[in-house]
Amino acid sequence: MKGVFSRDMKVAFRQRQDLLNPLLFFIMVVTLFPLGVSPEASFLREAGAGILWVAALLSVLLSLDHLFRHDFDDGTLEQLVLQPQPLFLLILAKTMAHWMLTGLPLVILTPVLGVMVHLDGNSIAVLCLTLLIGTPVLSLIGAIGAALTLGLRSAGVLLSLLIIPLYIPVLIFGTGTVAAAAEGASVGAYLALMGAFLMLALTLAPFAAAAALRISLSNG
């Protein structure tokens, strides 16, 4: 498991274009939104959390197609499936590497972009916390879709259709938490629910992705 994690990290830094594309997309969406809709501070302060959450969600979605693709193309994935270690642990390691390379940088960029959309300090802190909890859930759920669509034509479109409906609860509670914080309400219940989503995804998603991966490889 540790070997798979470190290998994916090293491979990602050799393929820097795949690494940078989601981050550049995230920055571009947040930067262009005020130009295309409204640059008024009051509007951006109200919609800022939603803008950043949607941009983060789409950035993670953009990177999911590469989660298993390179290993599938060069035959590494078949070798991983044949290893004695449980497949779900190997998928968990790959998914955590994906989050470290995609989700965590998004969280790090969020304070700067939050200032750009006129969010106050408390809202930015809560937004970063929700993204820190929520982006691993996006990667874990996305791993299921990436495994199911592996080797298919137009996999990106099908992946979006499969995964976006499952992302909606995370998006709703992520933006709702920031809205509650901005109104001065308690966010404990929201964060507890998001933590429950994370625990549920950590428990179930690797097994579902492992089963989906075996199906895709057997059909391939």
C-alpha positions as YAML, in Angstrom:
chain: A
units: angstrom
residues:
- id: 1
  name: MET
  ca: [0.00, 0.00, 0.00]
- id: 2
  name: LYS
  ca: [2.81, 2.39, 0.91]
- id: 3
  name: GLY
  ca: [4.66, 1.44, -2.28]
- id: 4
  name: VAL
  ca: [1.62, 2.20, -4.45]
- id: 5
  name: PHE
  ca: [1.13, 5.57, -2.72]
- id: 6
  name: SER
  ca: [4.77, 6.64, -3.17]
- id: 7
  name: ARG
  ca: [4.86, 5.38, -6.77]
- id: 8
  name: ASP
  ca: [1.76, 7.39, -7.71]
- id: 9
  name: MET
  ca: [3.23, 10.50, -6.11]
- id: 10
  name: LYS
  ca: [6.49, 10.12, -8.07]
- id: 11
  name: VAL
  ca: [4.71, 9.41, -11.37]
- id: 12
  name: ALA
  ca: [2.45, 12.45, -10.91]
- id: 13
  name: PHE
  ca: [5.41, 14.80, -10.48]
- id: 14
  name: ARG
  ca: [6.88, 13.46, -13.73]
- id: 15
  name: GLN
  ca: [3.62, 14.22, -15.56]
- id: 16
  name: ARG
  ca: [3.24, 17.79, -14.42]
- id: 17
  name: GLN
  ca: [0.62, 18.72, -17.01]
- id: 18
  name: ASP
  ca: [-1.90, 16.31, -15.47]
- id: 19
  name: LEU
  ca: [-0.95, 17.67, -12.05]
- id: 20
  name: LEU
  ca: [-1.39, 21.35, -12.94]
- id: 21
  name: ASN
  ca: [-4.51, 21.19, -15.12]
- id: 22
  name: PRO
  ca: [-7.05, 20.84, -12.26]
- id: 23
  name: LEU
  ca: [-5.38, 23.62, -10.26]
- id: 24
  name: LEU
  ca: [-5.31, 26.00, -13.23]
- id: 25
  name: PHE
  ca: [-8.93, 25.14, -13.99]
- id: 26
  name: PHE
  ca: [-9.87, 25.91, -10.37]
- id: 27
  name: ILE
  ca: [-8.16, 29.29, -10.49]
- id: 28
  name: MET
  ca: [-9.62, 30.18, -13.90]
- id: 29
  name: VAL
  ca: [-13.21, 29.35, -12.93]
- id: 30
  name: VAL
  ca: [-13.07, 31.42, -9.73]
- id: 31
  name: THR
  ca: [-11.29, 34.29, -11.49]
- id: 32
  name: LEU
  ca: [-13.62, 34.44, -14.50]
- id: 33
  name: PHE
  ca: [-16.89, 34.06, -12.59]
- id: 34
  name: PRO
  ca: [-17.00, 37.68, -11.34]
- id: 35
  name: LEU
  ca: [-16.24, 38.93, -14.86]
- id: 36
  name: GLY
  ca: [-19.04, 36.89, -16.40]
- id: 37
  name: VAL
  ca: [-21.73, 37.39, -13.75]
- id: 38
  name: SER
  ca: [-21.21, 40.33, -11.39]
- id: 39
  name: PRO
  ca: [-18.18, 41.91, -9.75]
- id: 40
  name: GLU
  ca: [-20.24, 43.45, -6.92]
- id: 41
  name: ALA
  ca: [-18.78, 42.67, -3.52]
- id: 42
  name: SER
  ca: [-22.15, 41.91, -1.92]
- id: 43
  name: PHE
  ca: [-23.03, 39.34, -4.58]
- id: 44
  name: LEU
  ca: [-19.61, 37.68, -4.47]
- id: 45
  name: ARG
  ca: [-19.68, 37.55, -0.67]
- id: 46
  name: GLU
  ca: [-23.01, 35.71, -0.81]
- id: 47
  name: ALA
  ca: [-22.14, 33.38, -3.69]
- id: 48
  name: GLY
  ca: [-18.41, 32.99, -3.03]
- id: 49
  name: ALA
  ca: [-18.57, 29.72, -1.10]
- id: 50
  name: GLY
  ca: [-20.74, 28.15, -3.78]
- id: 51
  name: ILE
  ca: [-18.41, 29.36, -6.53]
- id: 52
  name: LEU
  ca: [-15.36, 27.88, -4.83]
- id: 53
  name: TRP
  ca: [-17.10, 24.60, -3.99]
- id: 54
  name: VAL
  ca: [-18.40, 24.10, -7.53]
- id: 55
  name: ALA
  ca: [-14.98, 24.98, -8.97]
- id: 56
  name: ALA
  ca: [-13.30, 22.50, -6.61]
- id: 57
  name: LEU
  ca: [-15.82, 19.79, -7.48]
- id: 58
  name: LEU
  ca: [-15.29, 20.25, -11.22]
- id: 59
  name: SER
  ca: [-11.50, 20.34, -10.77]
- id: 60
  name: VAL
  ca: [-11.55, 17.00, -8.95]
- id: 61
  name: LEU
  ca: [-13.88, 15.60, -11.62]
- id: 62
  name: LEU
  ca: [-11.47, 16.79, -14.34]
- id: 63
  name: SER
  ca: [-8.61, 14.81, -12.80]
- id: 64
  name: LEU
  ca: [-10.48, 11.55, -12.15]
- id: 65
  name: ASP
  ca: [-10.05, 10.15, -15.65]
- id: 66
  name: HIS
  ca: [-6.31, 9.79, -14.97]
- id: 67
  name: LEU
  ca: [-6.75, 7.95, -11.65]
- id: 68
  name: PHE
  ca: [-6.43, 4.49, -13.21]
- id: 69
  name: ARG
  ca: [-5.91, 5.36, -16.89]
- id: 70
  name: HIS
  ca: [-2.09, 5.44, -17.04]
- id: 71
  name: ASP
  ca: [-1.75, 2.22, -15.05]
- id: 72
  name: PHE
  ca: [-4.35, 0.58, -17.29]
- id: 73
  name: ASP
  ca: [-2.57, 1.66, -20.49]
- id: 74
  name: ASP
  ca: [0.87, 0.34, -19.45]
- id: 75
  name: GLY
  ca: [-0.39, -2.90, -17.85]
- id: 76
  name: THR
  ca: [0.51, -1.95, -14.28]
- id: 77
  name: LEU
  ca: [-3.10, -2.20, -13.16]
- id: 78
  name: GLU
  ca: [-3.34, -5.89, -14.04]
- id: 79
  name: GLN
  ca: [-0.21, -6.52, -11.98]
- id: 80
  name: LEU
  ca: [-1.70, -4.68, -9.00]
- id: 81
  name: VAL
  ca: [-4.84, -6.80, -9.18]
- id: 82
  name: LEU
  ca: [-2.72, -9.98, -9.09]
- id: 83
  name: GLN
  ca: [-0.76, -8.92, -6.00]
- id: 84
  name: PRO
  ca: [-1.47, -10.73, -2.70]
- id: 85
  name: GLN
  ca: [-2.50, -7.50, -0.93]
- id: 86
  name: PRO
  ca: [-6.24, -6.79, -0.86]
- id: 87
  name: LEU
  ca: [-7.21, -4.75, -3.91]
- id: 88
  name: PHE
  ca: [-9.31, -2.31, -1.86]
- id: 89
  name: LEU
  ca: [-6.20, -1.26, 0.10]
- id: 90
  name: LEU
  ca: [-4.29, -0.57, -3.11]
- id: 91
  name: ILE
  ca: [-7.21, 1.49, -4.42]
- id: 92
  name: LEU
  ca: [-7.36, 3.39, -1.14]
- id: 93
  name: ALA
  ca: [-3.65, 4.19, -1.50]
- id: 94
  name: LYS
  ca: [-4.13, 5.41, -5.08]
- id: 95
  name: THR
  ca: [-7.14, 7.49, -4.06]
- id: 96
  name: MET
  ca: [-5.27, 9.11, -1.16]
- id: 97
  name: ALA
  ca: [-2.39, 9.94, -3.53]
- id: 98
  name: HIS
  ca: [-4.94, 11.49, -5.91]
- id: 99
  name: TRP
  ca: [-6.33, 13.61, -3.07]
- id: 100
  name: MET
  ca: [-2.86, 14.71, -1.95]
- id: 101
  name: LEU
  ca: [-2.09, 15.84, -5.50]
- id: 102
  name: THR
  ca: [-5.47, 17.39, -6.35]
- id: 103
  name: GLY
  ca: [-7.73, 17.99, -3.35]
- id: 104
  name: LEU
  ca: [-5.13, 19.25, -0.88]
- id: 105
  name: PRO
  ca: [-3.68, 21.87, -3.28]
- id: 106
  name: LEU
  ca: [-7.22, 23.15, -3.84]
- id: 107
  name: VAL
  ca: [-7.63, 23.61, -0.10]
- id: 108
  name: ILE
  ca: [-4.30, 25.46, 0.05]
- id: 109
  name: LEU
  ca: [-5.34, 27.81, -2.77]
- id: 110
  name: THR
  ca: [-8.76, 28.51, -1.24]
- id: 111
  name: PRO
  ca: [-7.78, 31.32, 1.21]
- id: 112
  name: VAL
  ca: [-6.31, 33.43, -1.62]
- id: 113
  name: LEU
  ca: [-9.32, 32.89, -3.88]
- id: 114
  name: GLY
  ca: [-11.67, 33.41, -0.92]
- id: 115
  name: VAL
  ca: [-10.26, 36.91, -0.45]
- id: 116
  name: MET
  ca: [-10.81, 37.51, -4.17]
- id: 117
  name: VAL
  ca: [-14.55, 36.83, -3.78]
- id: 118
  name: HIS
  ca: [-14.74, 39.04, -0.66]
- id: 119
  name: LEU
  ca: [-15.31, 36.30, 1.94]
- id: 120
  name: ASP
  ca: [-14.50, 37.26, 5.53]
- id: 121
  name: GLY
  ca: [-11.85, 35.46, 7.57]
- id: 122
  name: ASN
  ca: [-14.28, 33.25, 9.47]
- id: 123
  name: SER
  ca: [-16.05, 32.14, 6.29]
- id: 124
  name: ILE
  ca: [-12.73, 31.35, 4.61]
- id: 125
  name: ALA
  ca: [-11.63, 29.26, 7.60]
- id: 126
  name: VAL
  ca: [-14.90, 27.29, 7.59]
- id: 127
  name: LEU
  ca: [-14.73, 26.92, 3.80]
- id: 128
  name: CYS
  ca: [-11.21, 25.49, 4.02]
- id: 129
  name: LEU
  ca: [-12.37, 23.07, 6.72]
- id: 130
  name: THR
  ca: [-15.33, 21.87, 4.63]
- id: 131
  name: LEU
  ca: [-13.06, 21.38, 1.60]
- id: 132
  name: LEU
  ca: [-10.54, 19.53, 3.76]
- id: 133
  name: ILE
  ca: [-13.29, 17.11, 4.79]
- id: 134
  name: GLY
  ca: [-15.19, 17.11, 1.51]
- id: 135
  name: THR
  ca: [-12.51, 16.74, -1.16]
- id: 136
  name: PRO
  ca: [-11.41, 13.26, 0.05]
- id: 137
  name: VAL
  ca: [-15.06, 12.23, -0.29]
- id: 138
  name: LEU
  ca: [-15.04, 13.52, -3.88]
- id: 139
  name: SER
  ca: [-11.90, 11.50, -4.65]
- id: 140
  name: LEU
  ca: [-13.25, 8.34, -3.01]
- id: 141
  name: ILE
  ca: [-16.61, 8.49, -4.79]
- id: 142
  name: GLY
  ca: [-14.85, 9.43, -8.01]
- id: 143
  name: ALA
  ca: [-12.67, 6.32, -7.78]
- id: 144
  name: ILE
  ca: [-15.81, 4.19, -8.17]
- id: 145
  name: GLY
  ca: [-16.81, 6.02, -11.34]
- id: 146
  name: ALA
  ca: [-13.26, 5.98, -12.71]
- id: 147
  name: ALA
  ca: [-13.09, 2.20, -12.16]
- id: 148
  name: LEU
  ca: [-16.48, 1.62, -13.80]
- id: 149
  name: THR
  ca: [-15.68, 3.65, -16.92]
- id: 150
  name: LEU
  ca: [-12.11, 2.37, -17.35]
- id: 151
  name: GLY
  ca: [-11.37, 1.46, -20.95]
- id: 152
  name: LEU
  ca: [-14.64, 2.85, -22.33]
- id: 153
  name: ARG
  ca: [-14.94, 5.36, -25.15]
- id: 154
  name: SER
  ca: [-16.19, 8.78, -24.06]
- id: 155
  name: ALA
  ca: [-15.38, 7.74, -20.51]
- id: 156
  name: GLY
  ca: [-15.16, 11.36, -19.35]
- id: 157
  name: VAL
  ca: [-18.77, 12.12, -20.24]
- id: 158
  name: LEU
  ca: [-20.06, 8.89, -18.72]
- id: 159
  name: LEU
  ca: [-17.96, 9.47, -15.61]
- id: 160
  name: SER
  ca: [-19.55, 12.89, -15.13]
- id: 161
  name: LEU
  ca: [-23.06, 11.50, -15.53]
- id: 162
  name: LEU
  ca: [-22.37, 8.77, -12.97]
- id: 163
  name: ILE
  ca: [-20.55, 10.82, -10.36]
- id: 164
  name: ILE
  ca: [-22.11, 14.31, -10.28]
- id: 165
  name: PRO
  ca: [-25.42, 13.14, -8.72]
- id: 166
  name: LEU
  ca: [-23.43, 11.48, -5.90]
- id: 167
  name: TYR
  ca: [-21.48, 14.71, -5.36]
- id: 168
  name: ILE
  ca: [-24.58, 16.85, -4.79]
- id: 169
  name: PRO
  ca: [-25.06, 16.06, -1.04]
- id: 170
  name: VAL
  ca: [-21.41, 16.93, -0.33]
- id: 171
  name: LEU
  ca: [-21.81, 20.18, -2.29]
- id: 172
  name: ILE
  ca: [-25.02, 21.11, -0.47]
- id: 173
  name: PHE
  ca: [-23.61, 20.55, 3.00]
- id: 174
  name: GLY
  ca: [-20.27, 22.14, 2.11]
- id: 175
  name: THR
  ca: [-21.84, 25.40, 0.97]
- id: 176
  name: GLY
  ca: [-24.51, 25.22, 3.70]
- id: 177
  name: THR
  ca: [-21.83, 25.07, 6.38]
- id: 178
  name: VAL
  ca: [-20.22, 28.28, 5.13]
- id: 179
  name: ALA
  ca: [-23.60, 30.00, 4.83]
- id: 180
  name: ALA
  ca: [-24.43, 29.05, 8.44]
- id: 181
  name: ALA
  ca: [-21.06, 30.36, 9.62]
- id: 182
  name: ALA
  ca: [-21.62, 33.66, 7.79]
- id: 183
  name: GLU
  ca: [-24.97, 34.06, 9.61]
- id: 184
  name: GLY
  ca: [-23.34, 33.36, 12.96]
- id: 185
  name: ALA
  ca: [-25.10, 30.02, 13.45]
- id: 186
  name: SER
  ca: [-23.47, 26.89, 14.83]
- id: 187
  name: VAL
  ca: [-21.77, 24.74, 12.19]
- id: 188
  name: GLY
  ca: [-21.16, 21.70, 14.40]
- id: 189
  name: ALA
  ca: [-24.05, 19.70, 12.97]
- id: 190
  name: TYR
  ca: [-22.99, 20.43, 9.39]
- id: 191
  name: LEU
  ca: [-19.41, 19.42, 10.06]
- id: 192
  name: ALA
  ca: [-20.56, 16.26, 11.83]
- id: 193
  name: LEU
  ca: [-22.61, 15.27, 8.77]
- id: 194
  name: MET
  ca: [-19.68, 15.95, 6.47]
- id: 195
  name: GLY
  ca: [-17.47, 13.87, 8.75]
- id: 196
  name: ALA
  ca: [-20.05, 11.09, 8.51]
- id: 197
  name: PHE
  ca: [-19.91, 11.32, 4.70]
- id: 198
  name: LEU
  ca: [-16.12, 10.97, 4.89]
- id: 199
  name: MET
  ca: [-16.26, 7.95, 7.19]
- id: 200
  name: LEU
  ca: [-18.89, 6.31, 5.01]
- id: 201
  name: ALA
  ca: [-16.85, 6.93, 1.87]
- id: 202
  name: LEU
  ca: [-13.65, 5.63, 3.50]
- id: 203
  name: THR
  ca: [-15.49, 2.49, 4.60]
- id: 204
  name: LEU
  ca: [-17.43, 1.63, 1.45]
- id: 205
  name: ALA
  ca: [-15.87, 3.34, -1.59]
- id: 206
  name: PRO
  ca: [-12.62, 1.29, -1.77]
- id: 207
  name: PHE
  ca: [-14.61, -1.98, -1.80]
- id: 208
  name: ALA
  ca: [-17.02, -0.67, -4.45]
- id: 209
  name: ALA
  ca: [-14.14, 0.65, -6.58]
- id: 210
  name: ALA
  ca: [-12.30, -2.69, -6.27]
- id: 211
  name: ALA
  ca: [-15.37, -4.58, -7.47]
- id: 212
  name: ALA
  ca: [-15.89, -2.10, -10.32]
- id: 213
  name: LEU
  ca: [-12.24, -2.40, -11.33]
- id: 214
  name: ARG
  ca: [-12.41, -6.20, -11.49]
- id: 215
  name: ILE
  ca: [-15.52, -5.94, -13.68]
- id: 216
  name: SER
  ca: [-13.86, -3.44, -16.04]
- id: 217
  name: LEU
  ca: [-10.69, -5.51, -16.34]
- id: 218
  name: SER
  ca: [-12.61, -8.73, -16.95]
- id: 219
  name: ASN
  ca: [-14.65, -7.04, -19.69]
- id: 220
  name: GLY
  ca: [-11.52, -5.54, -21.19]
...
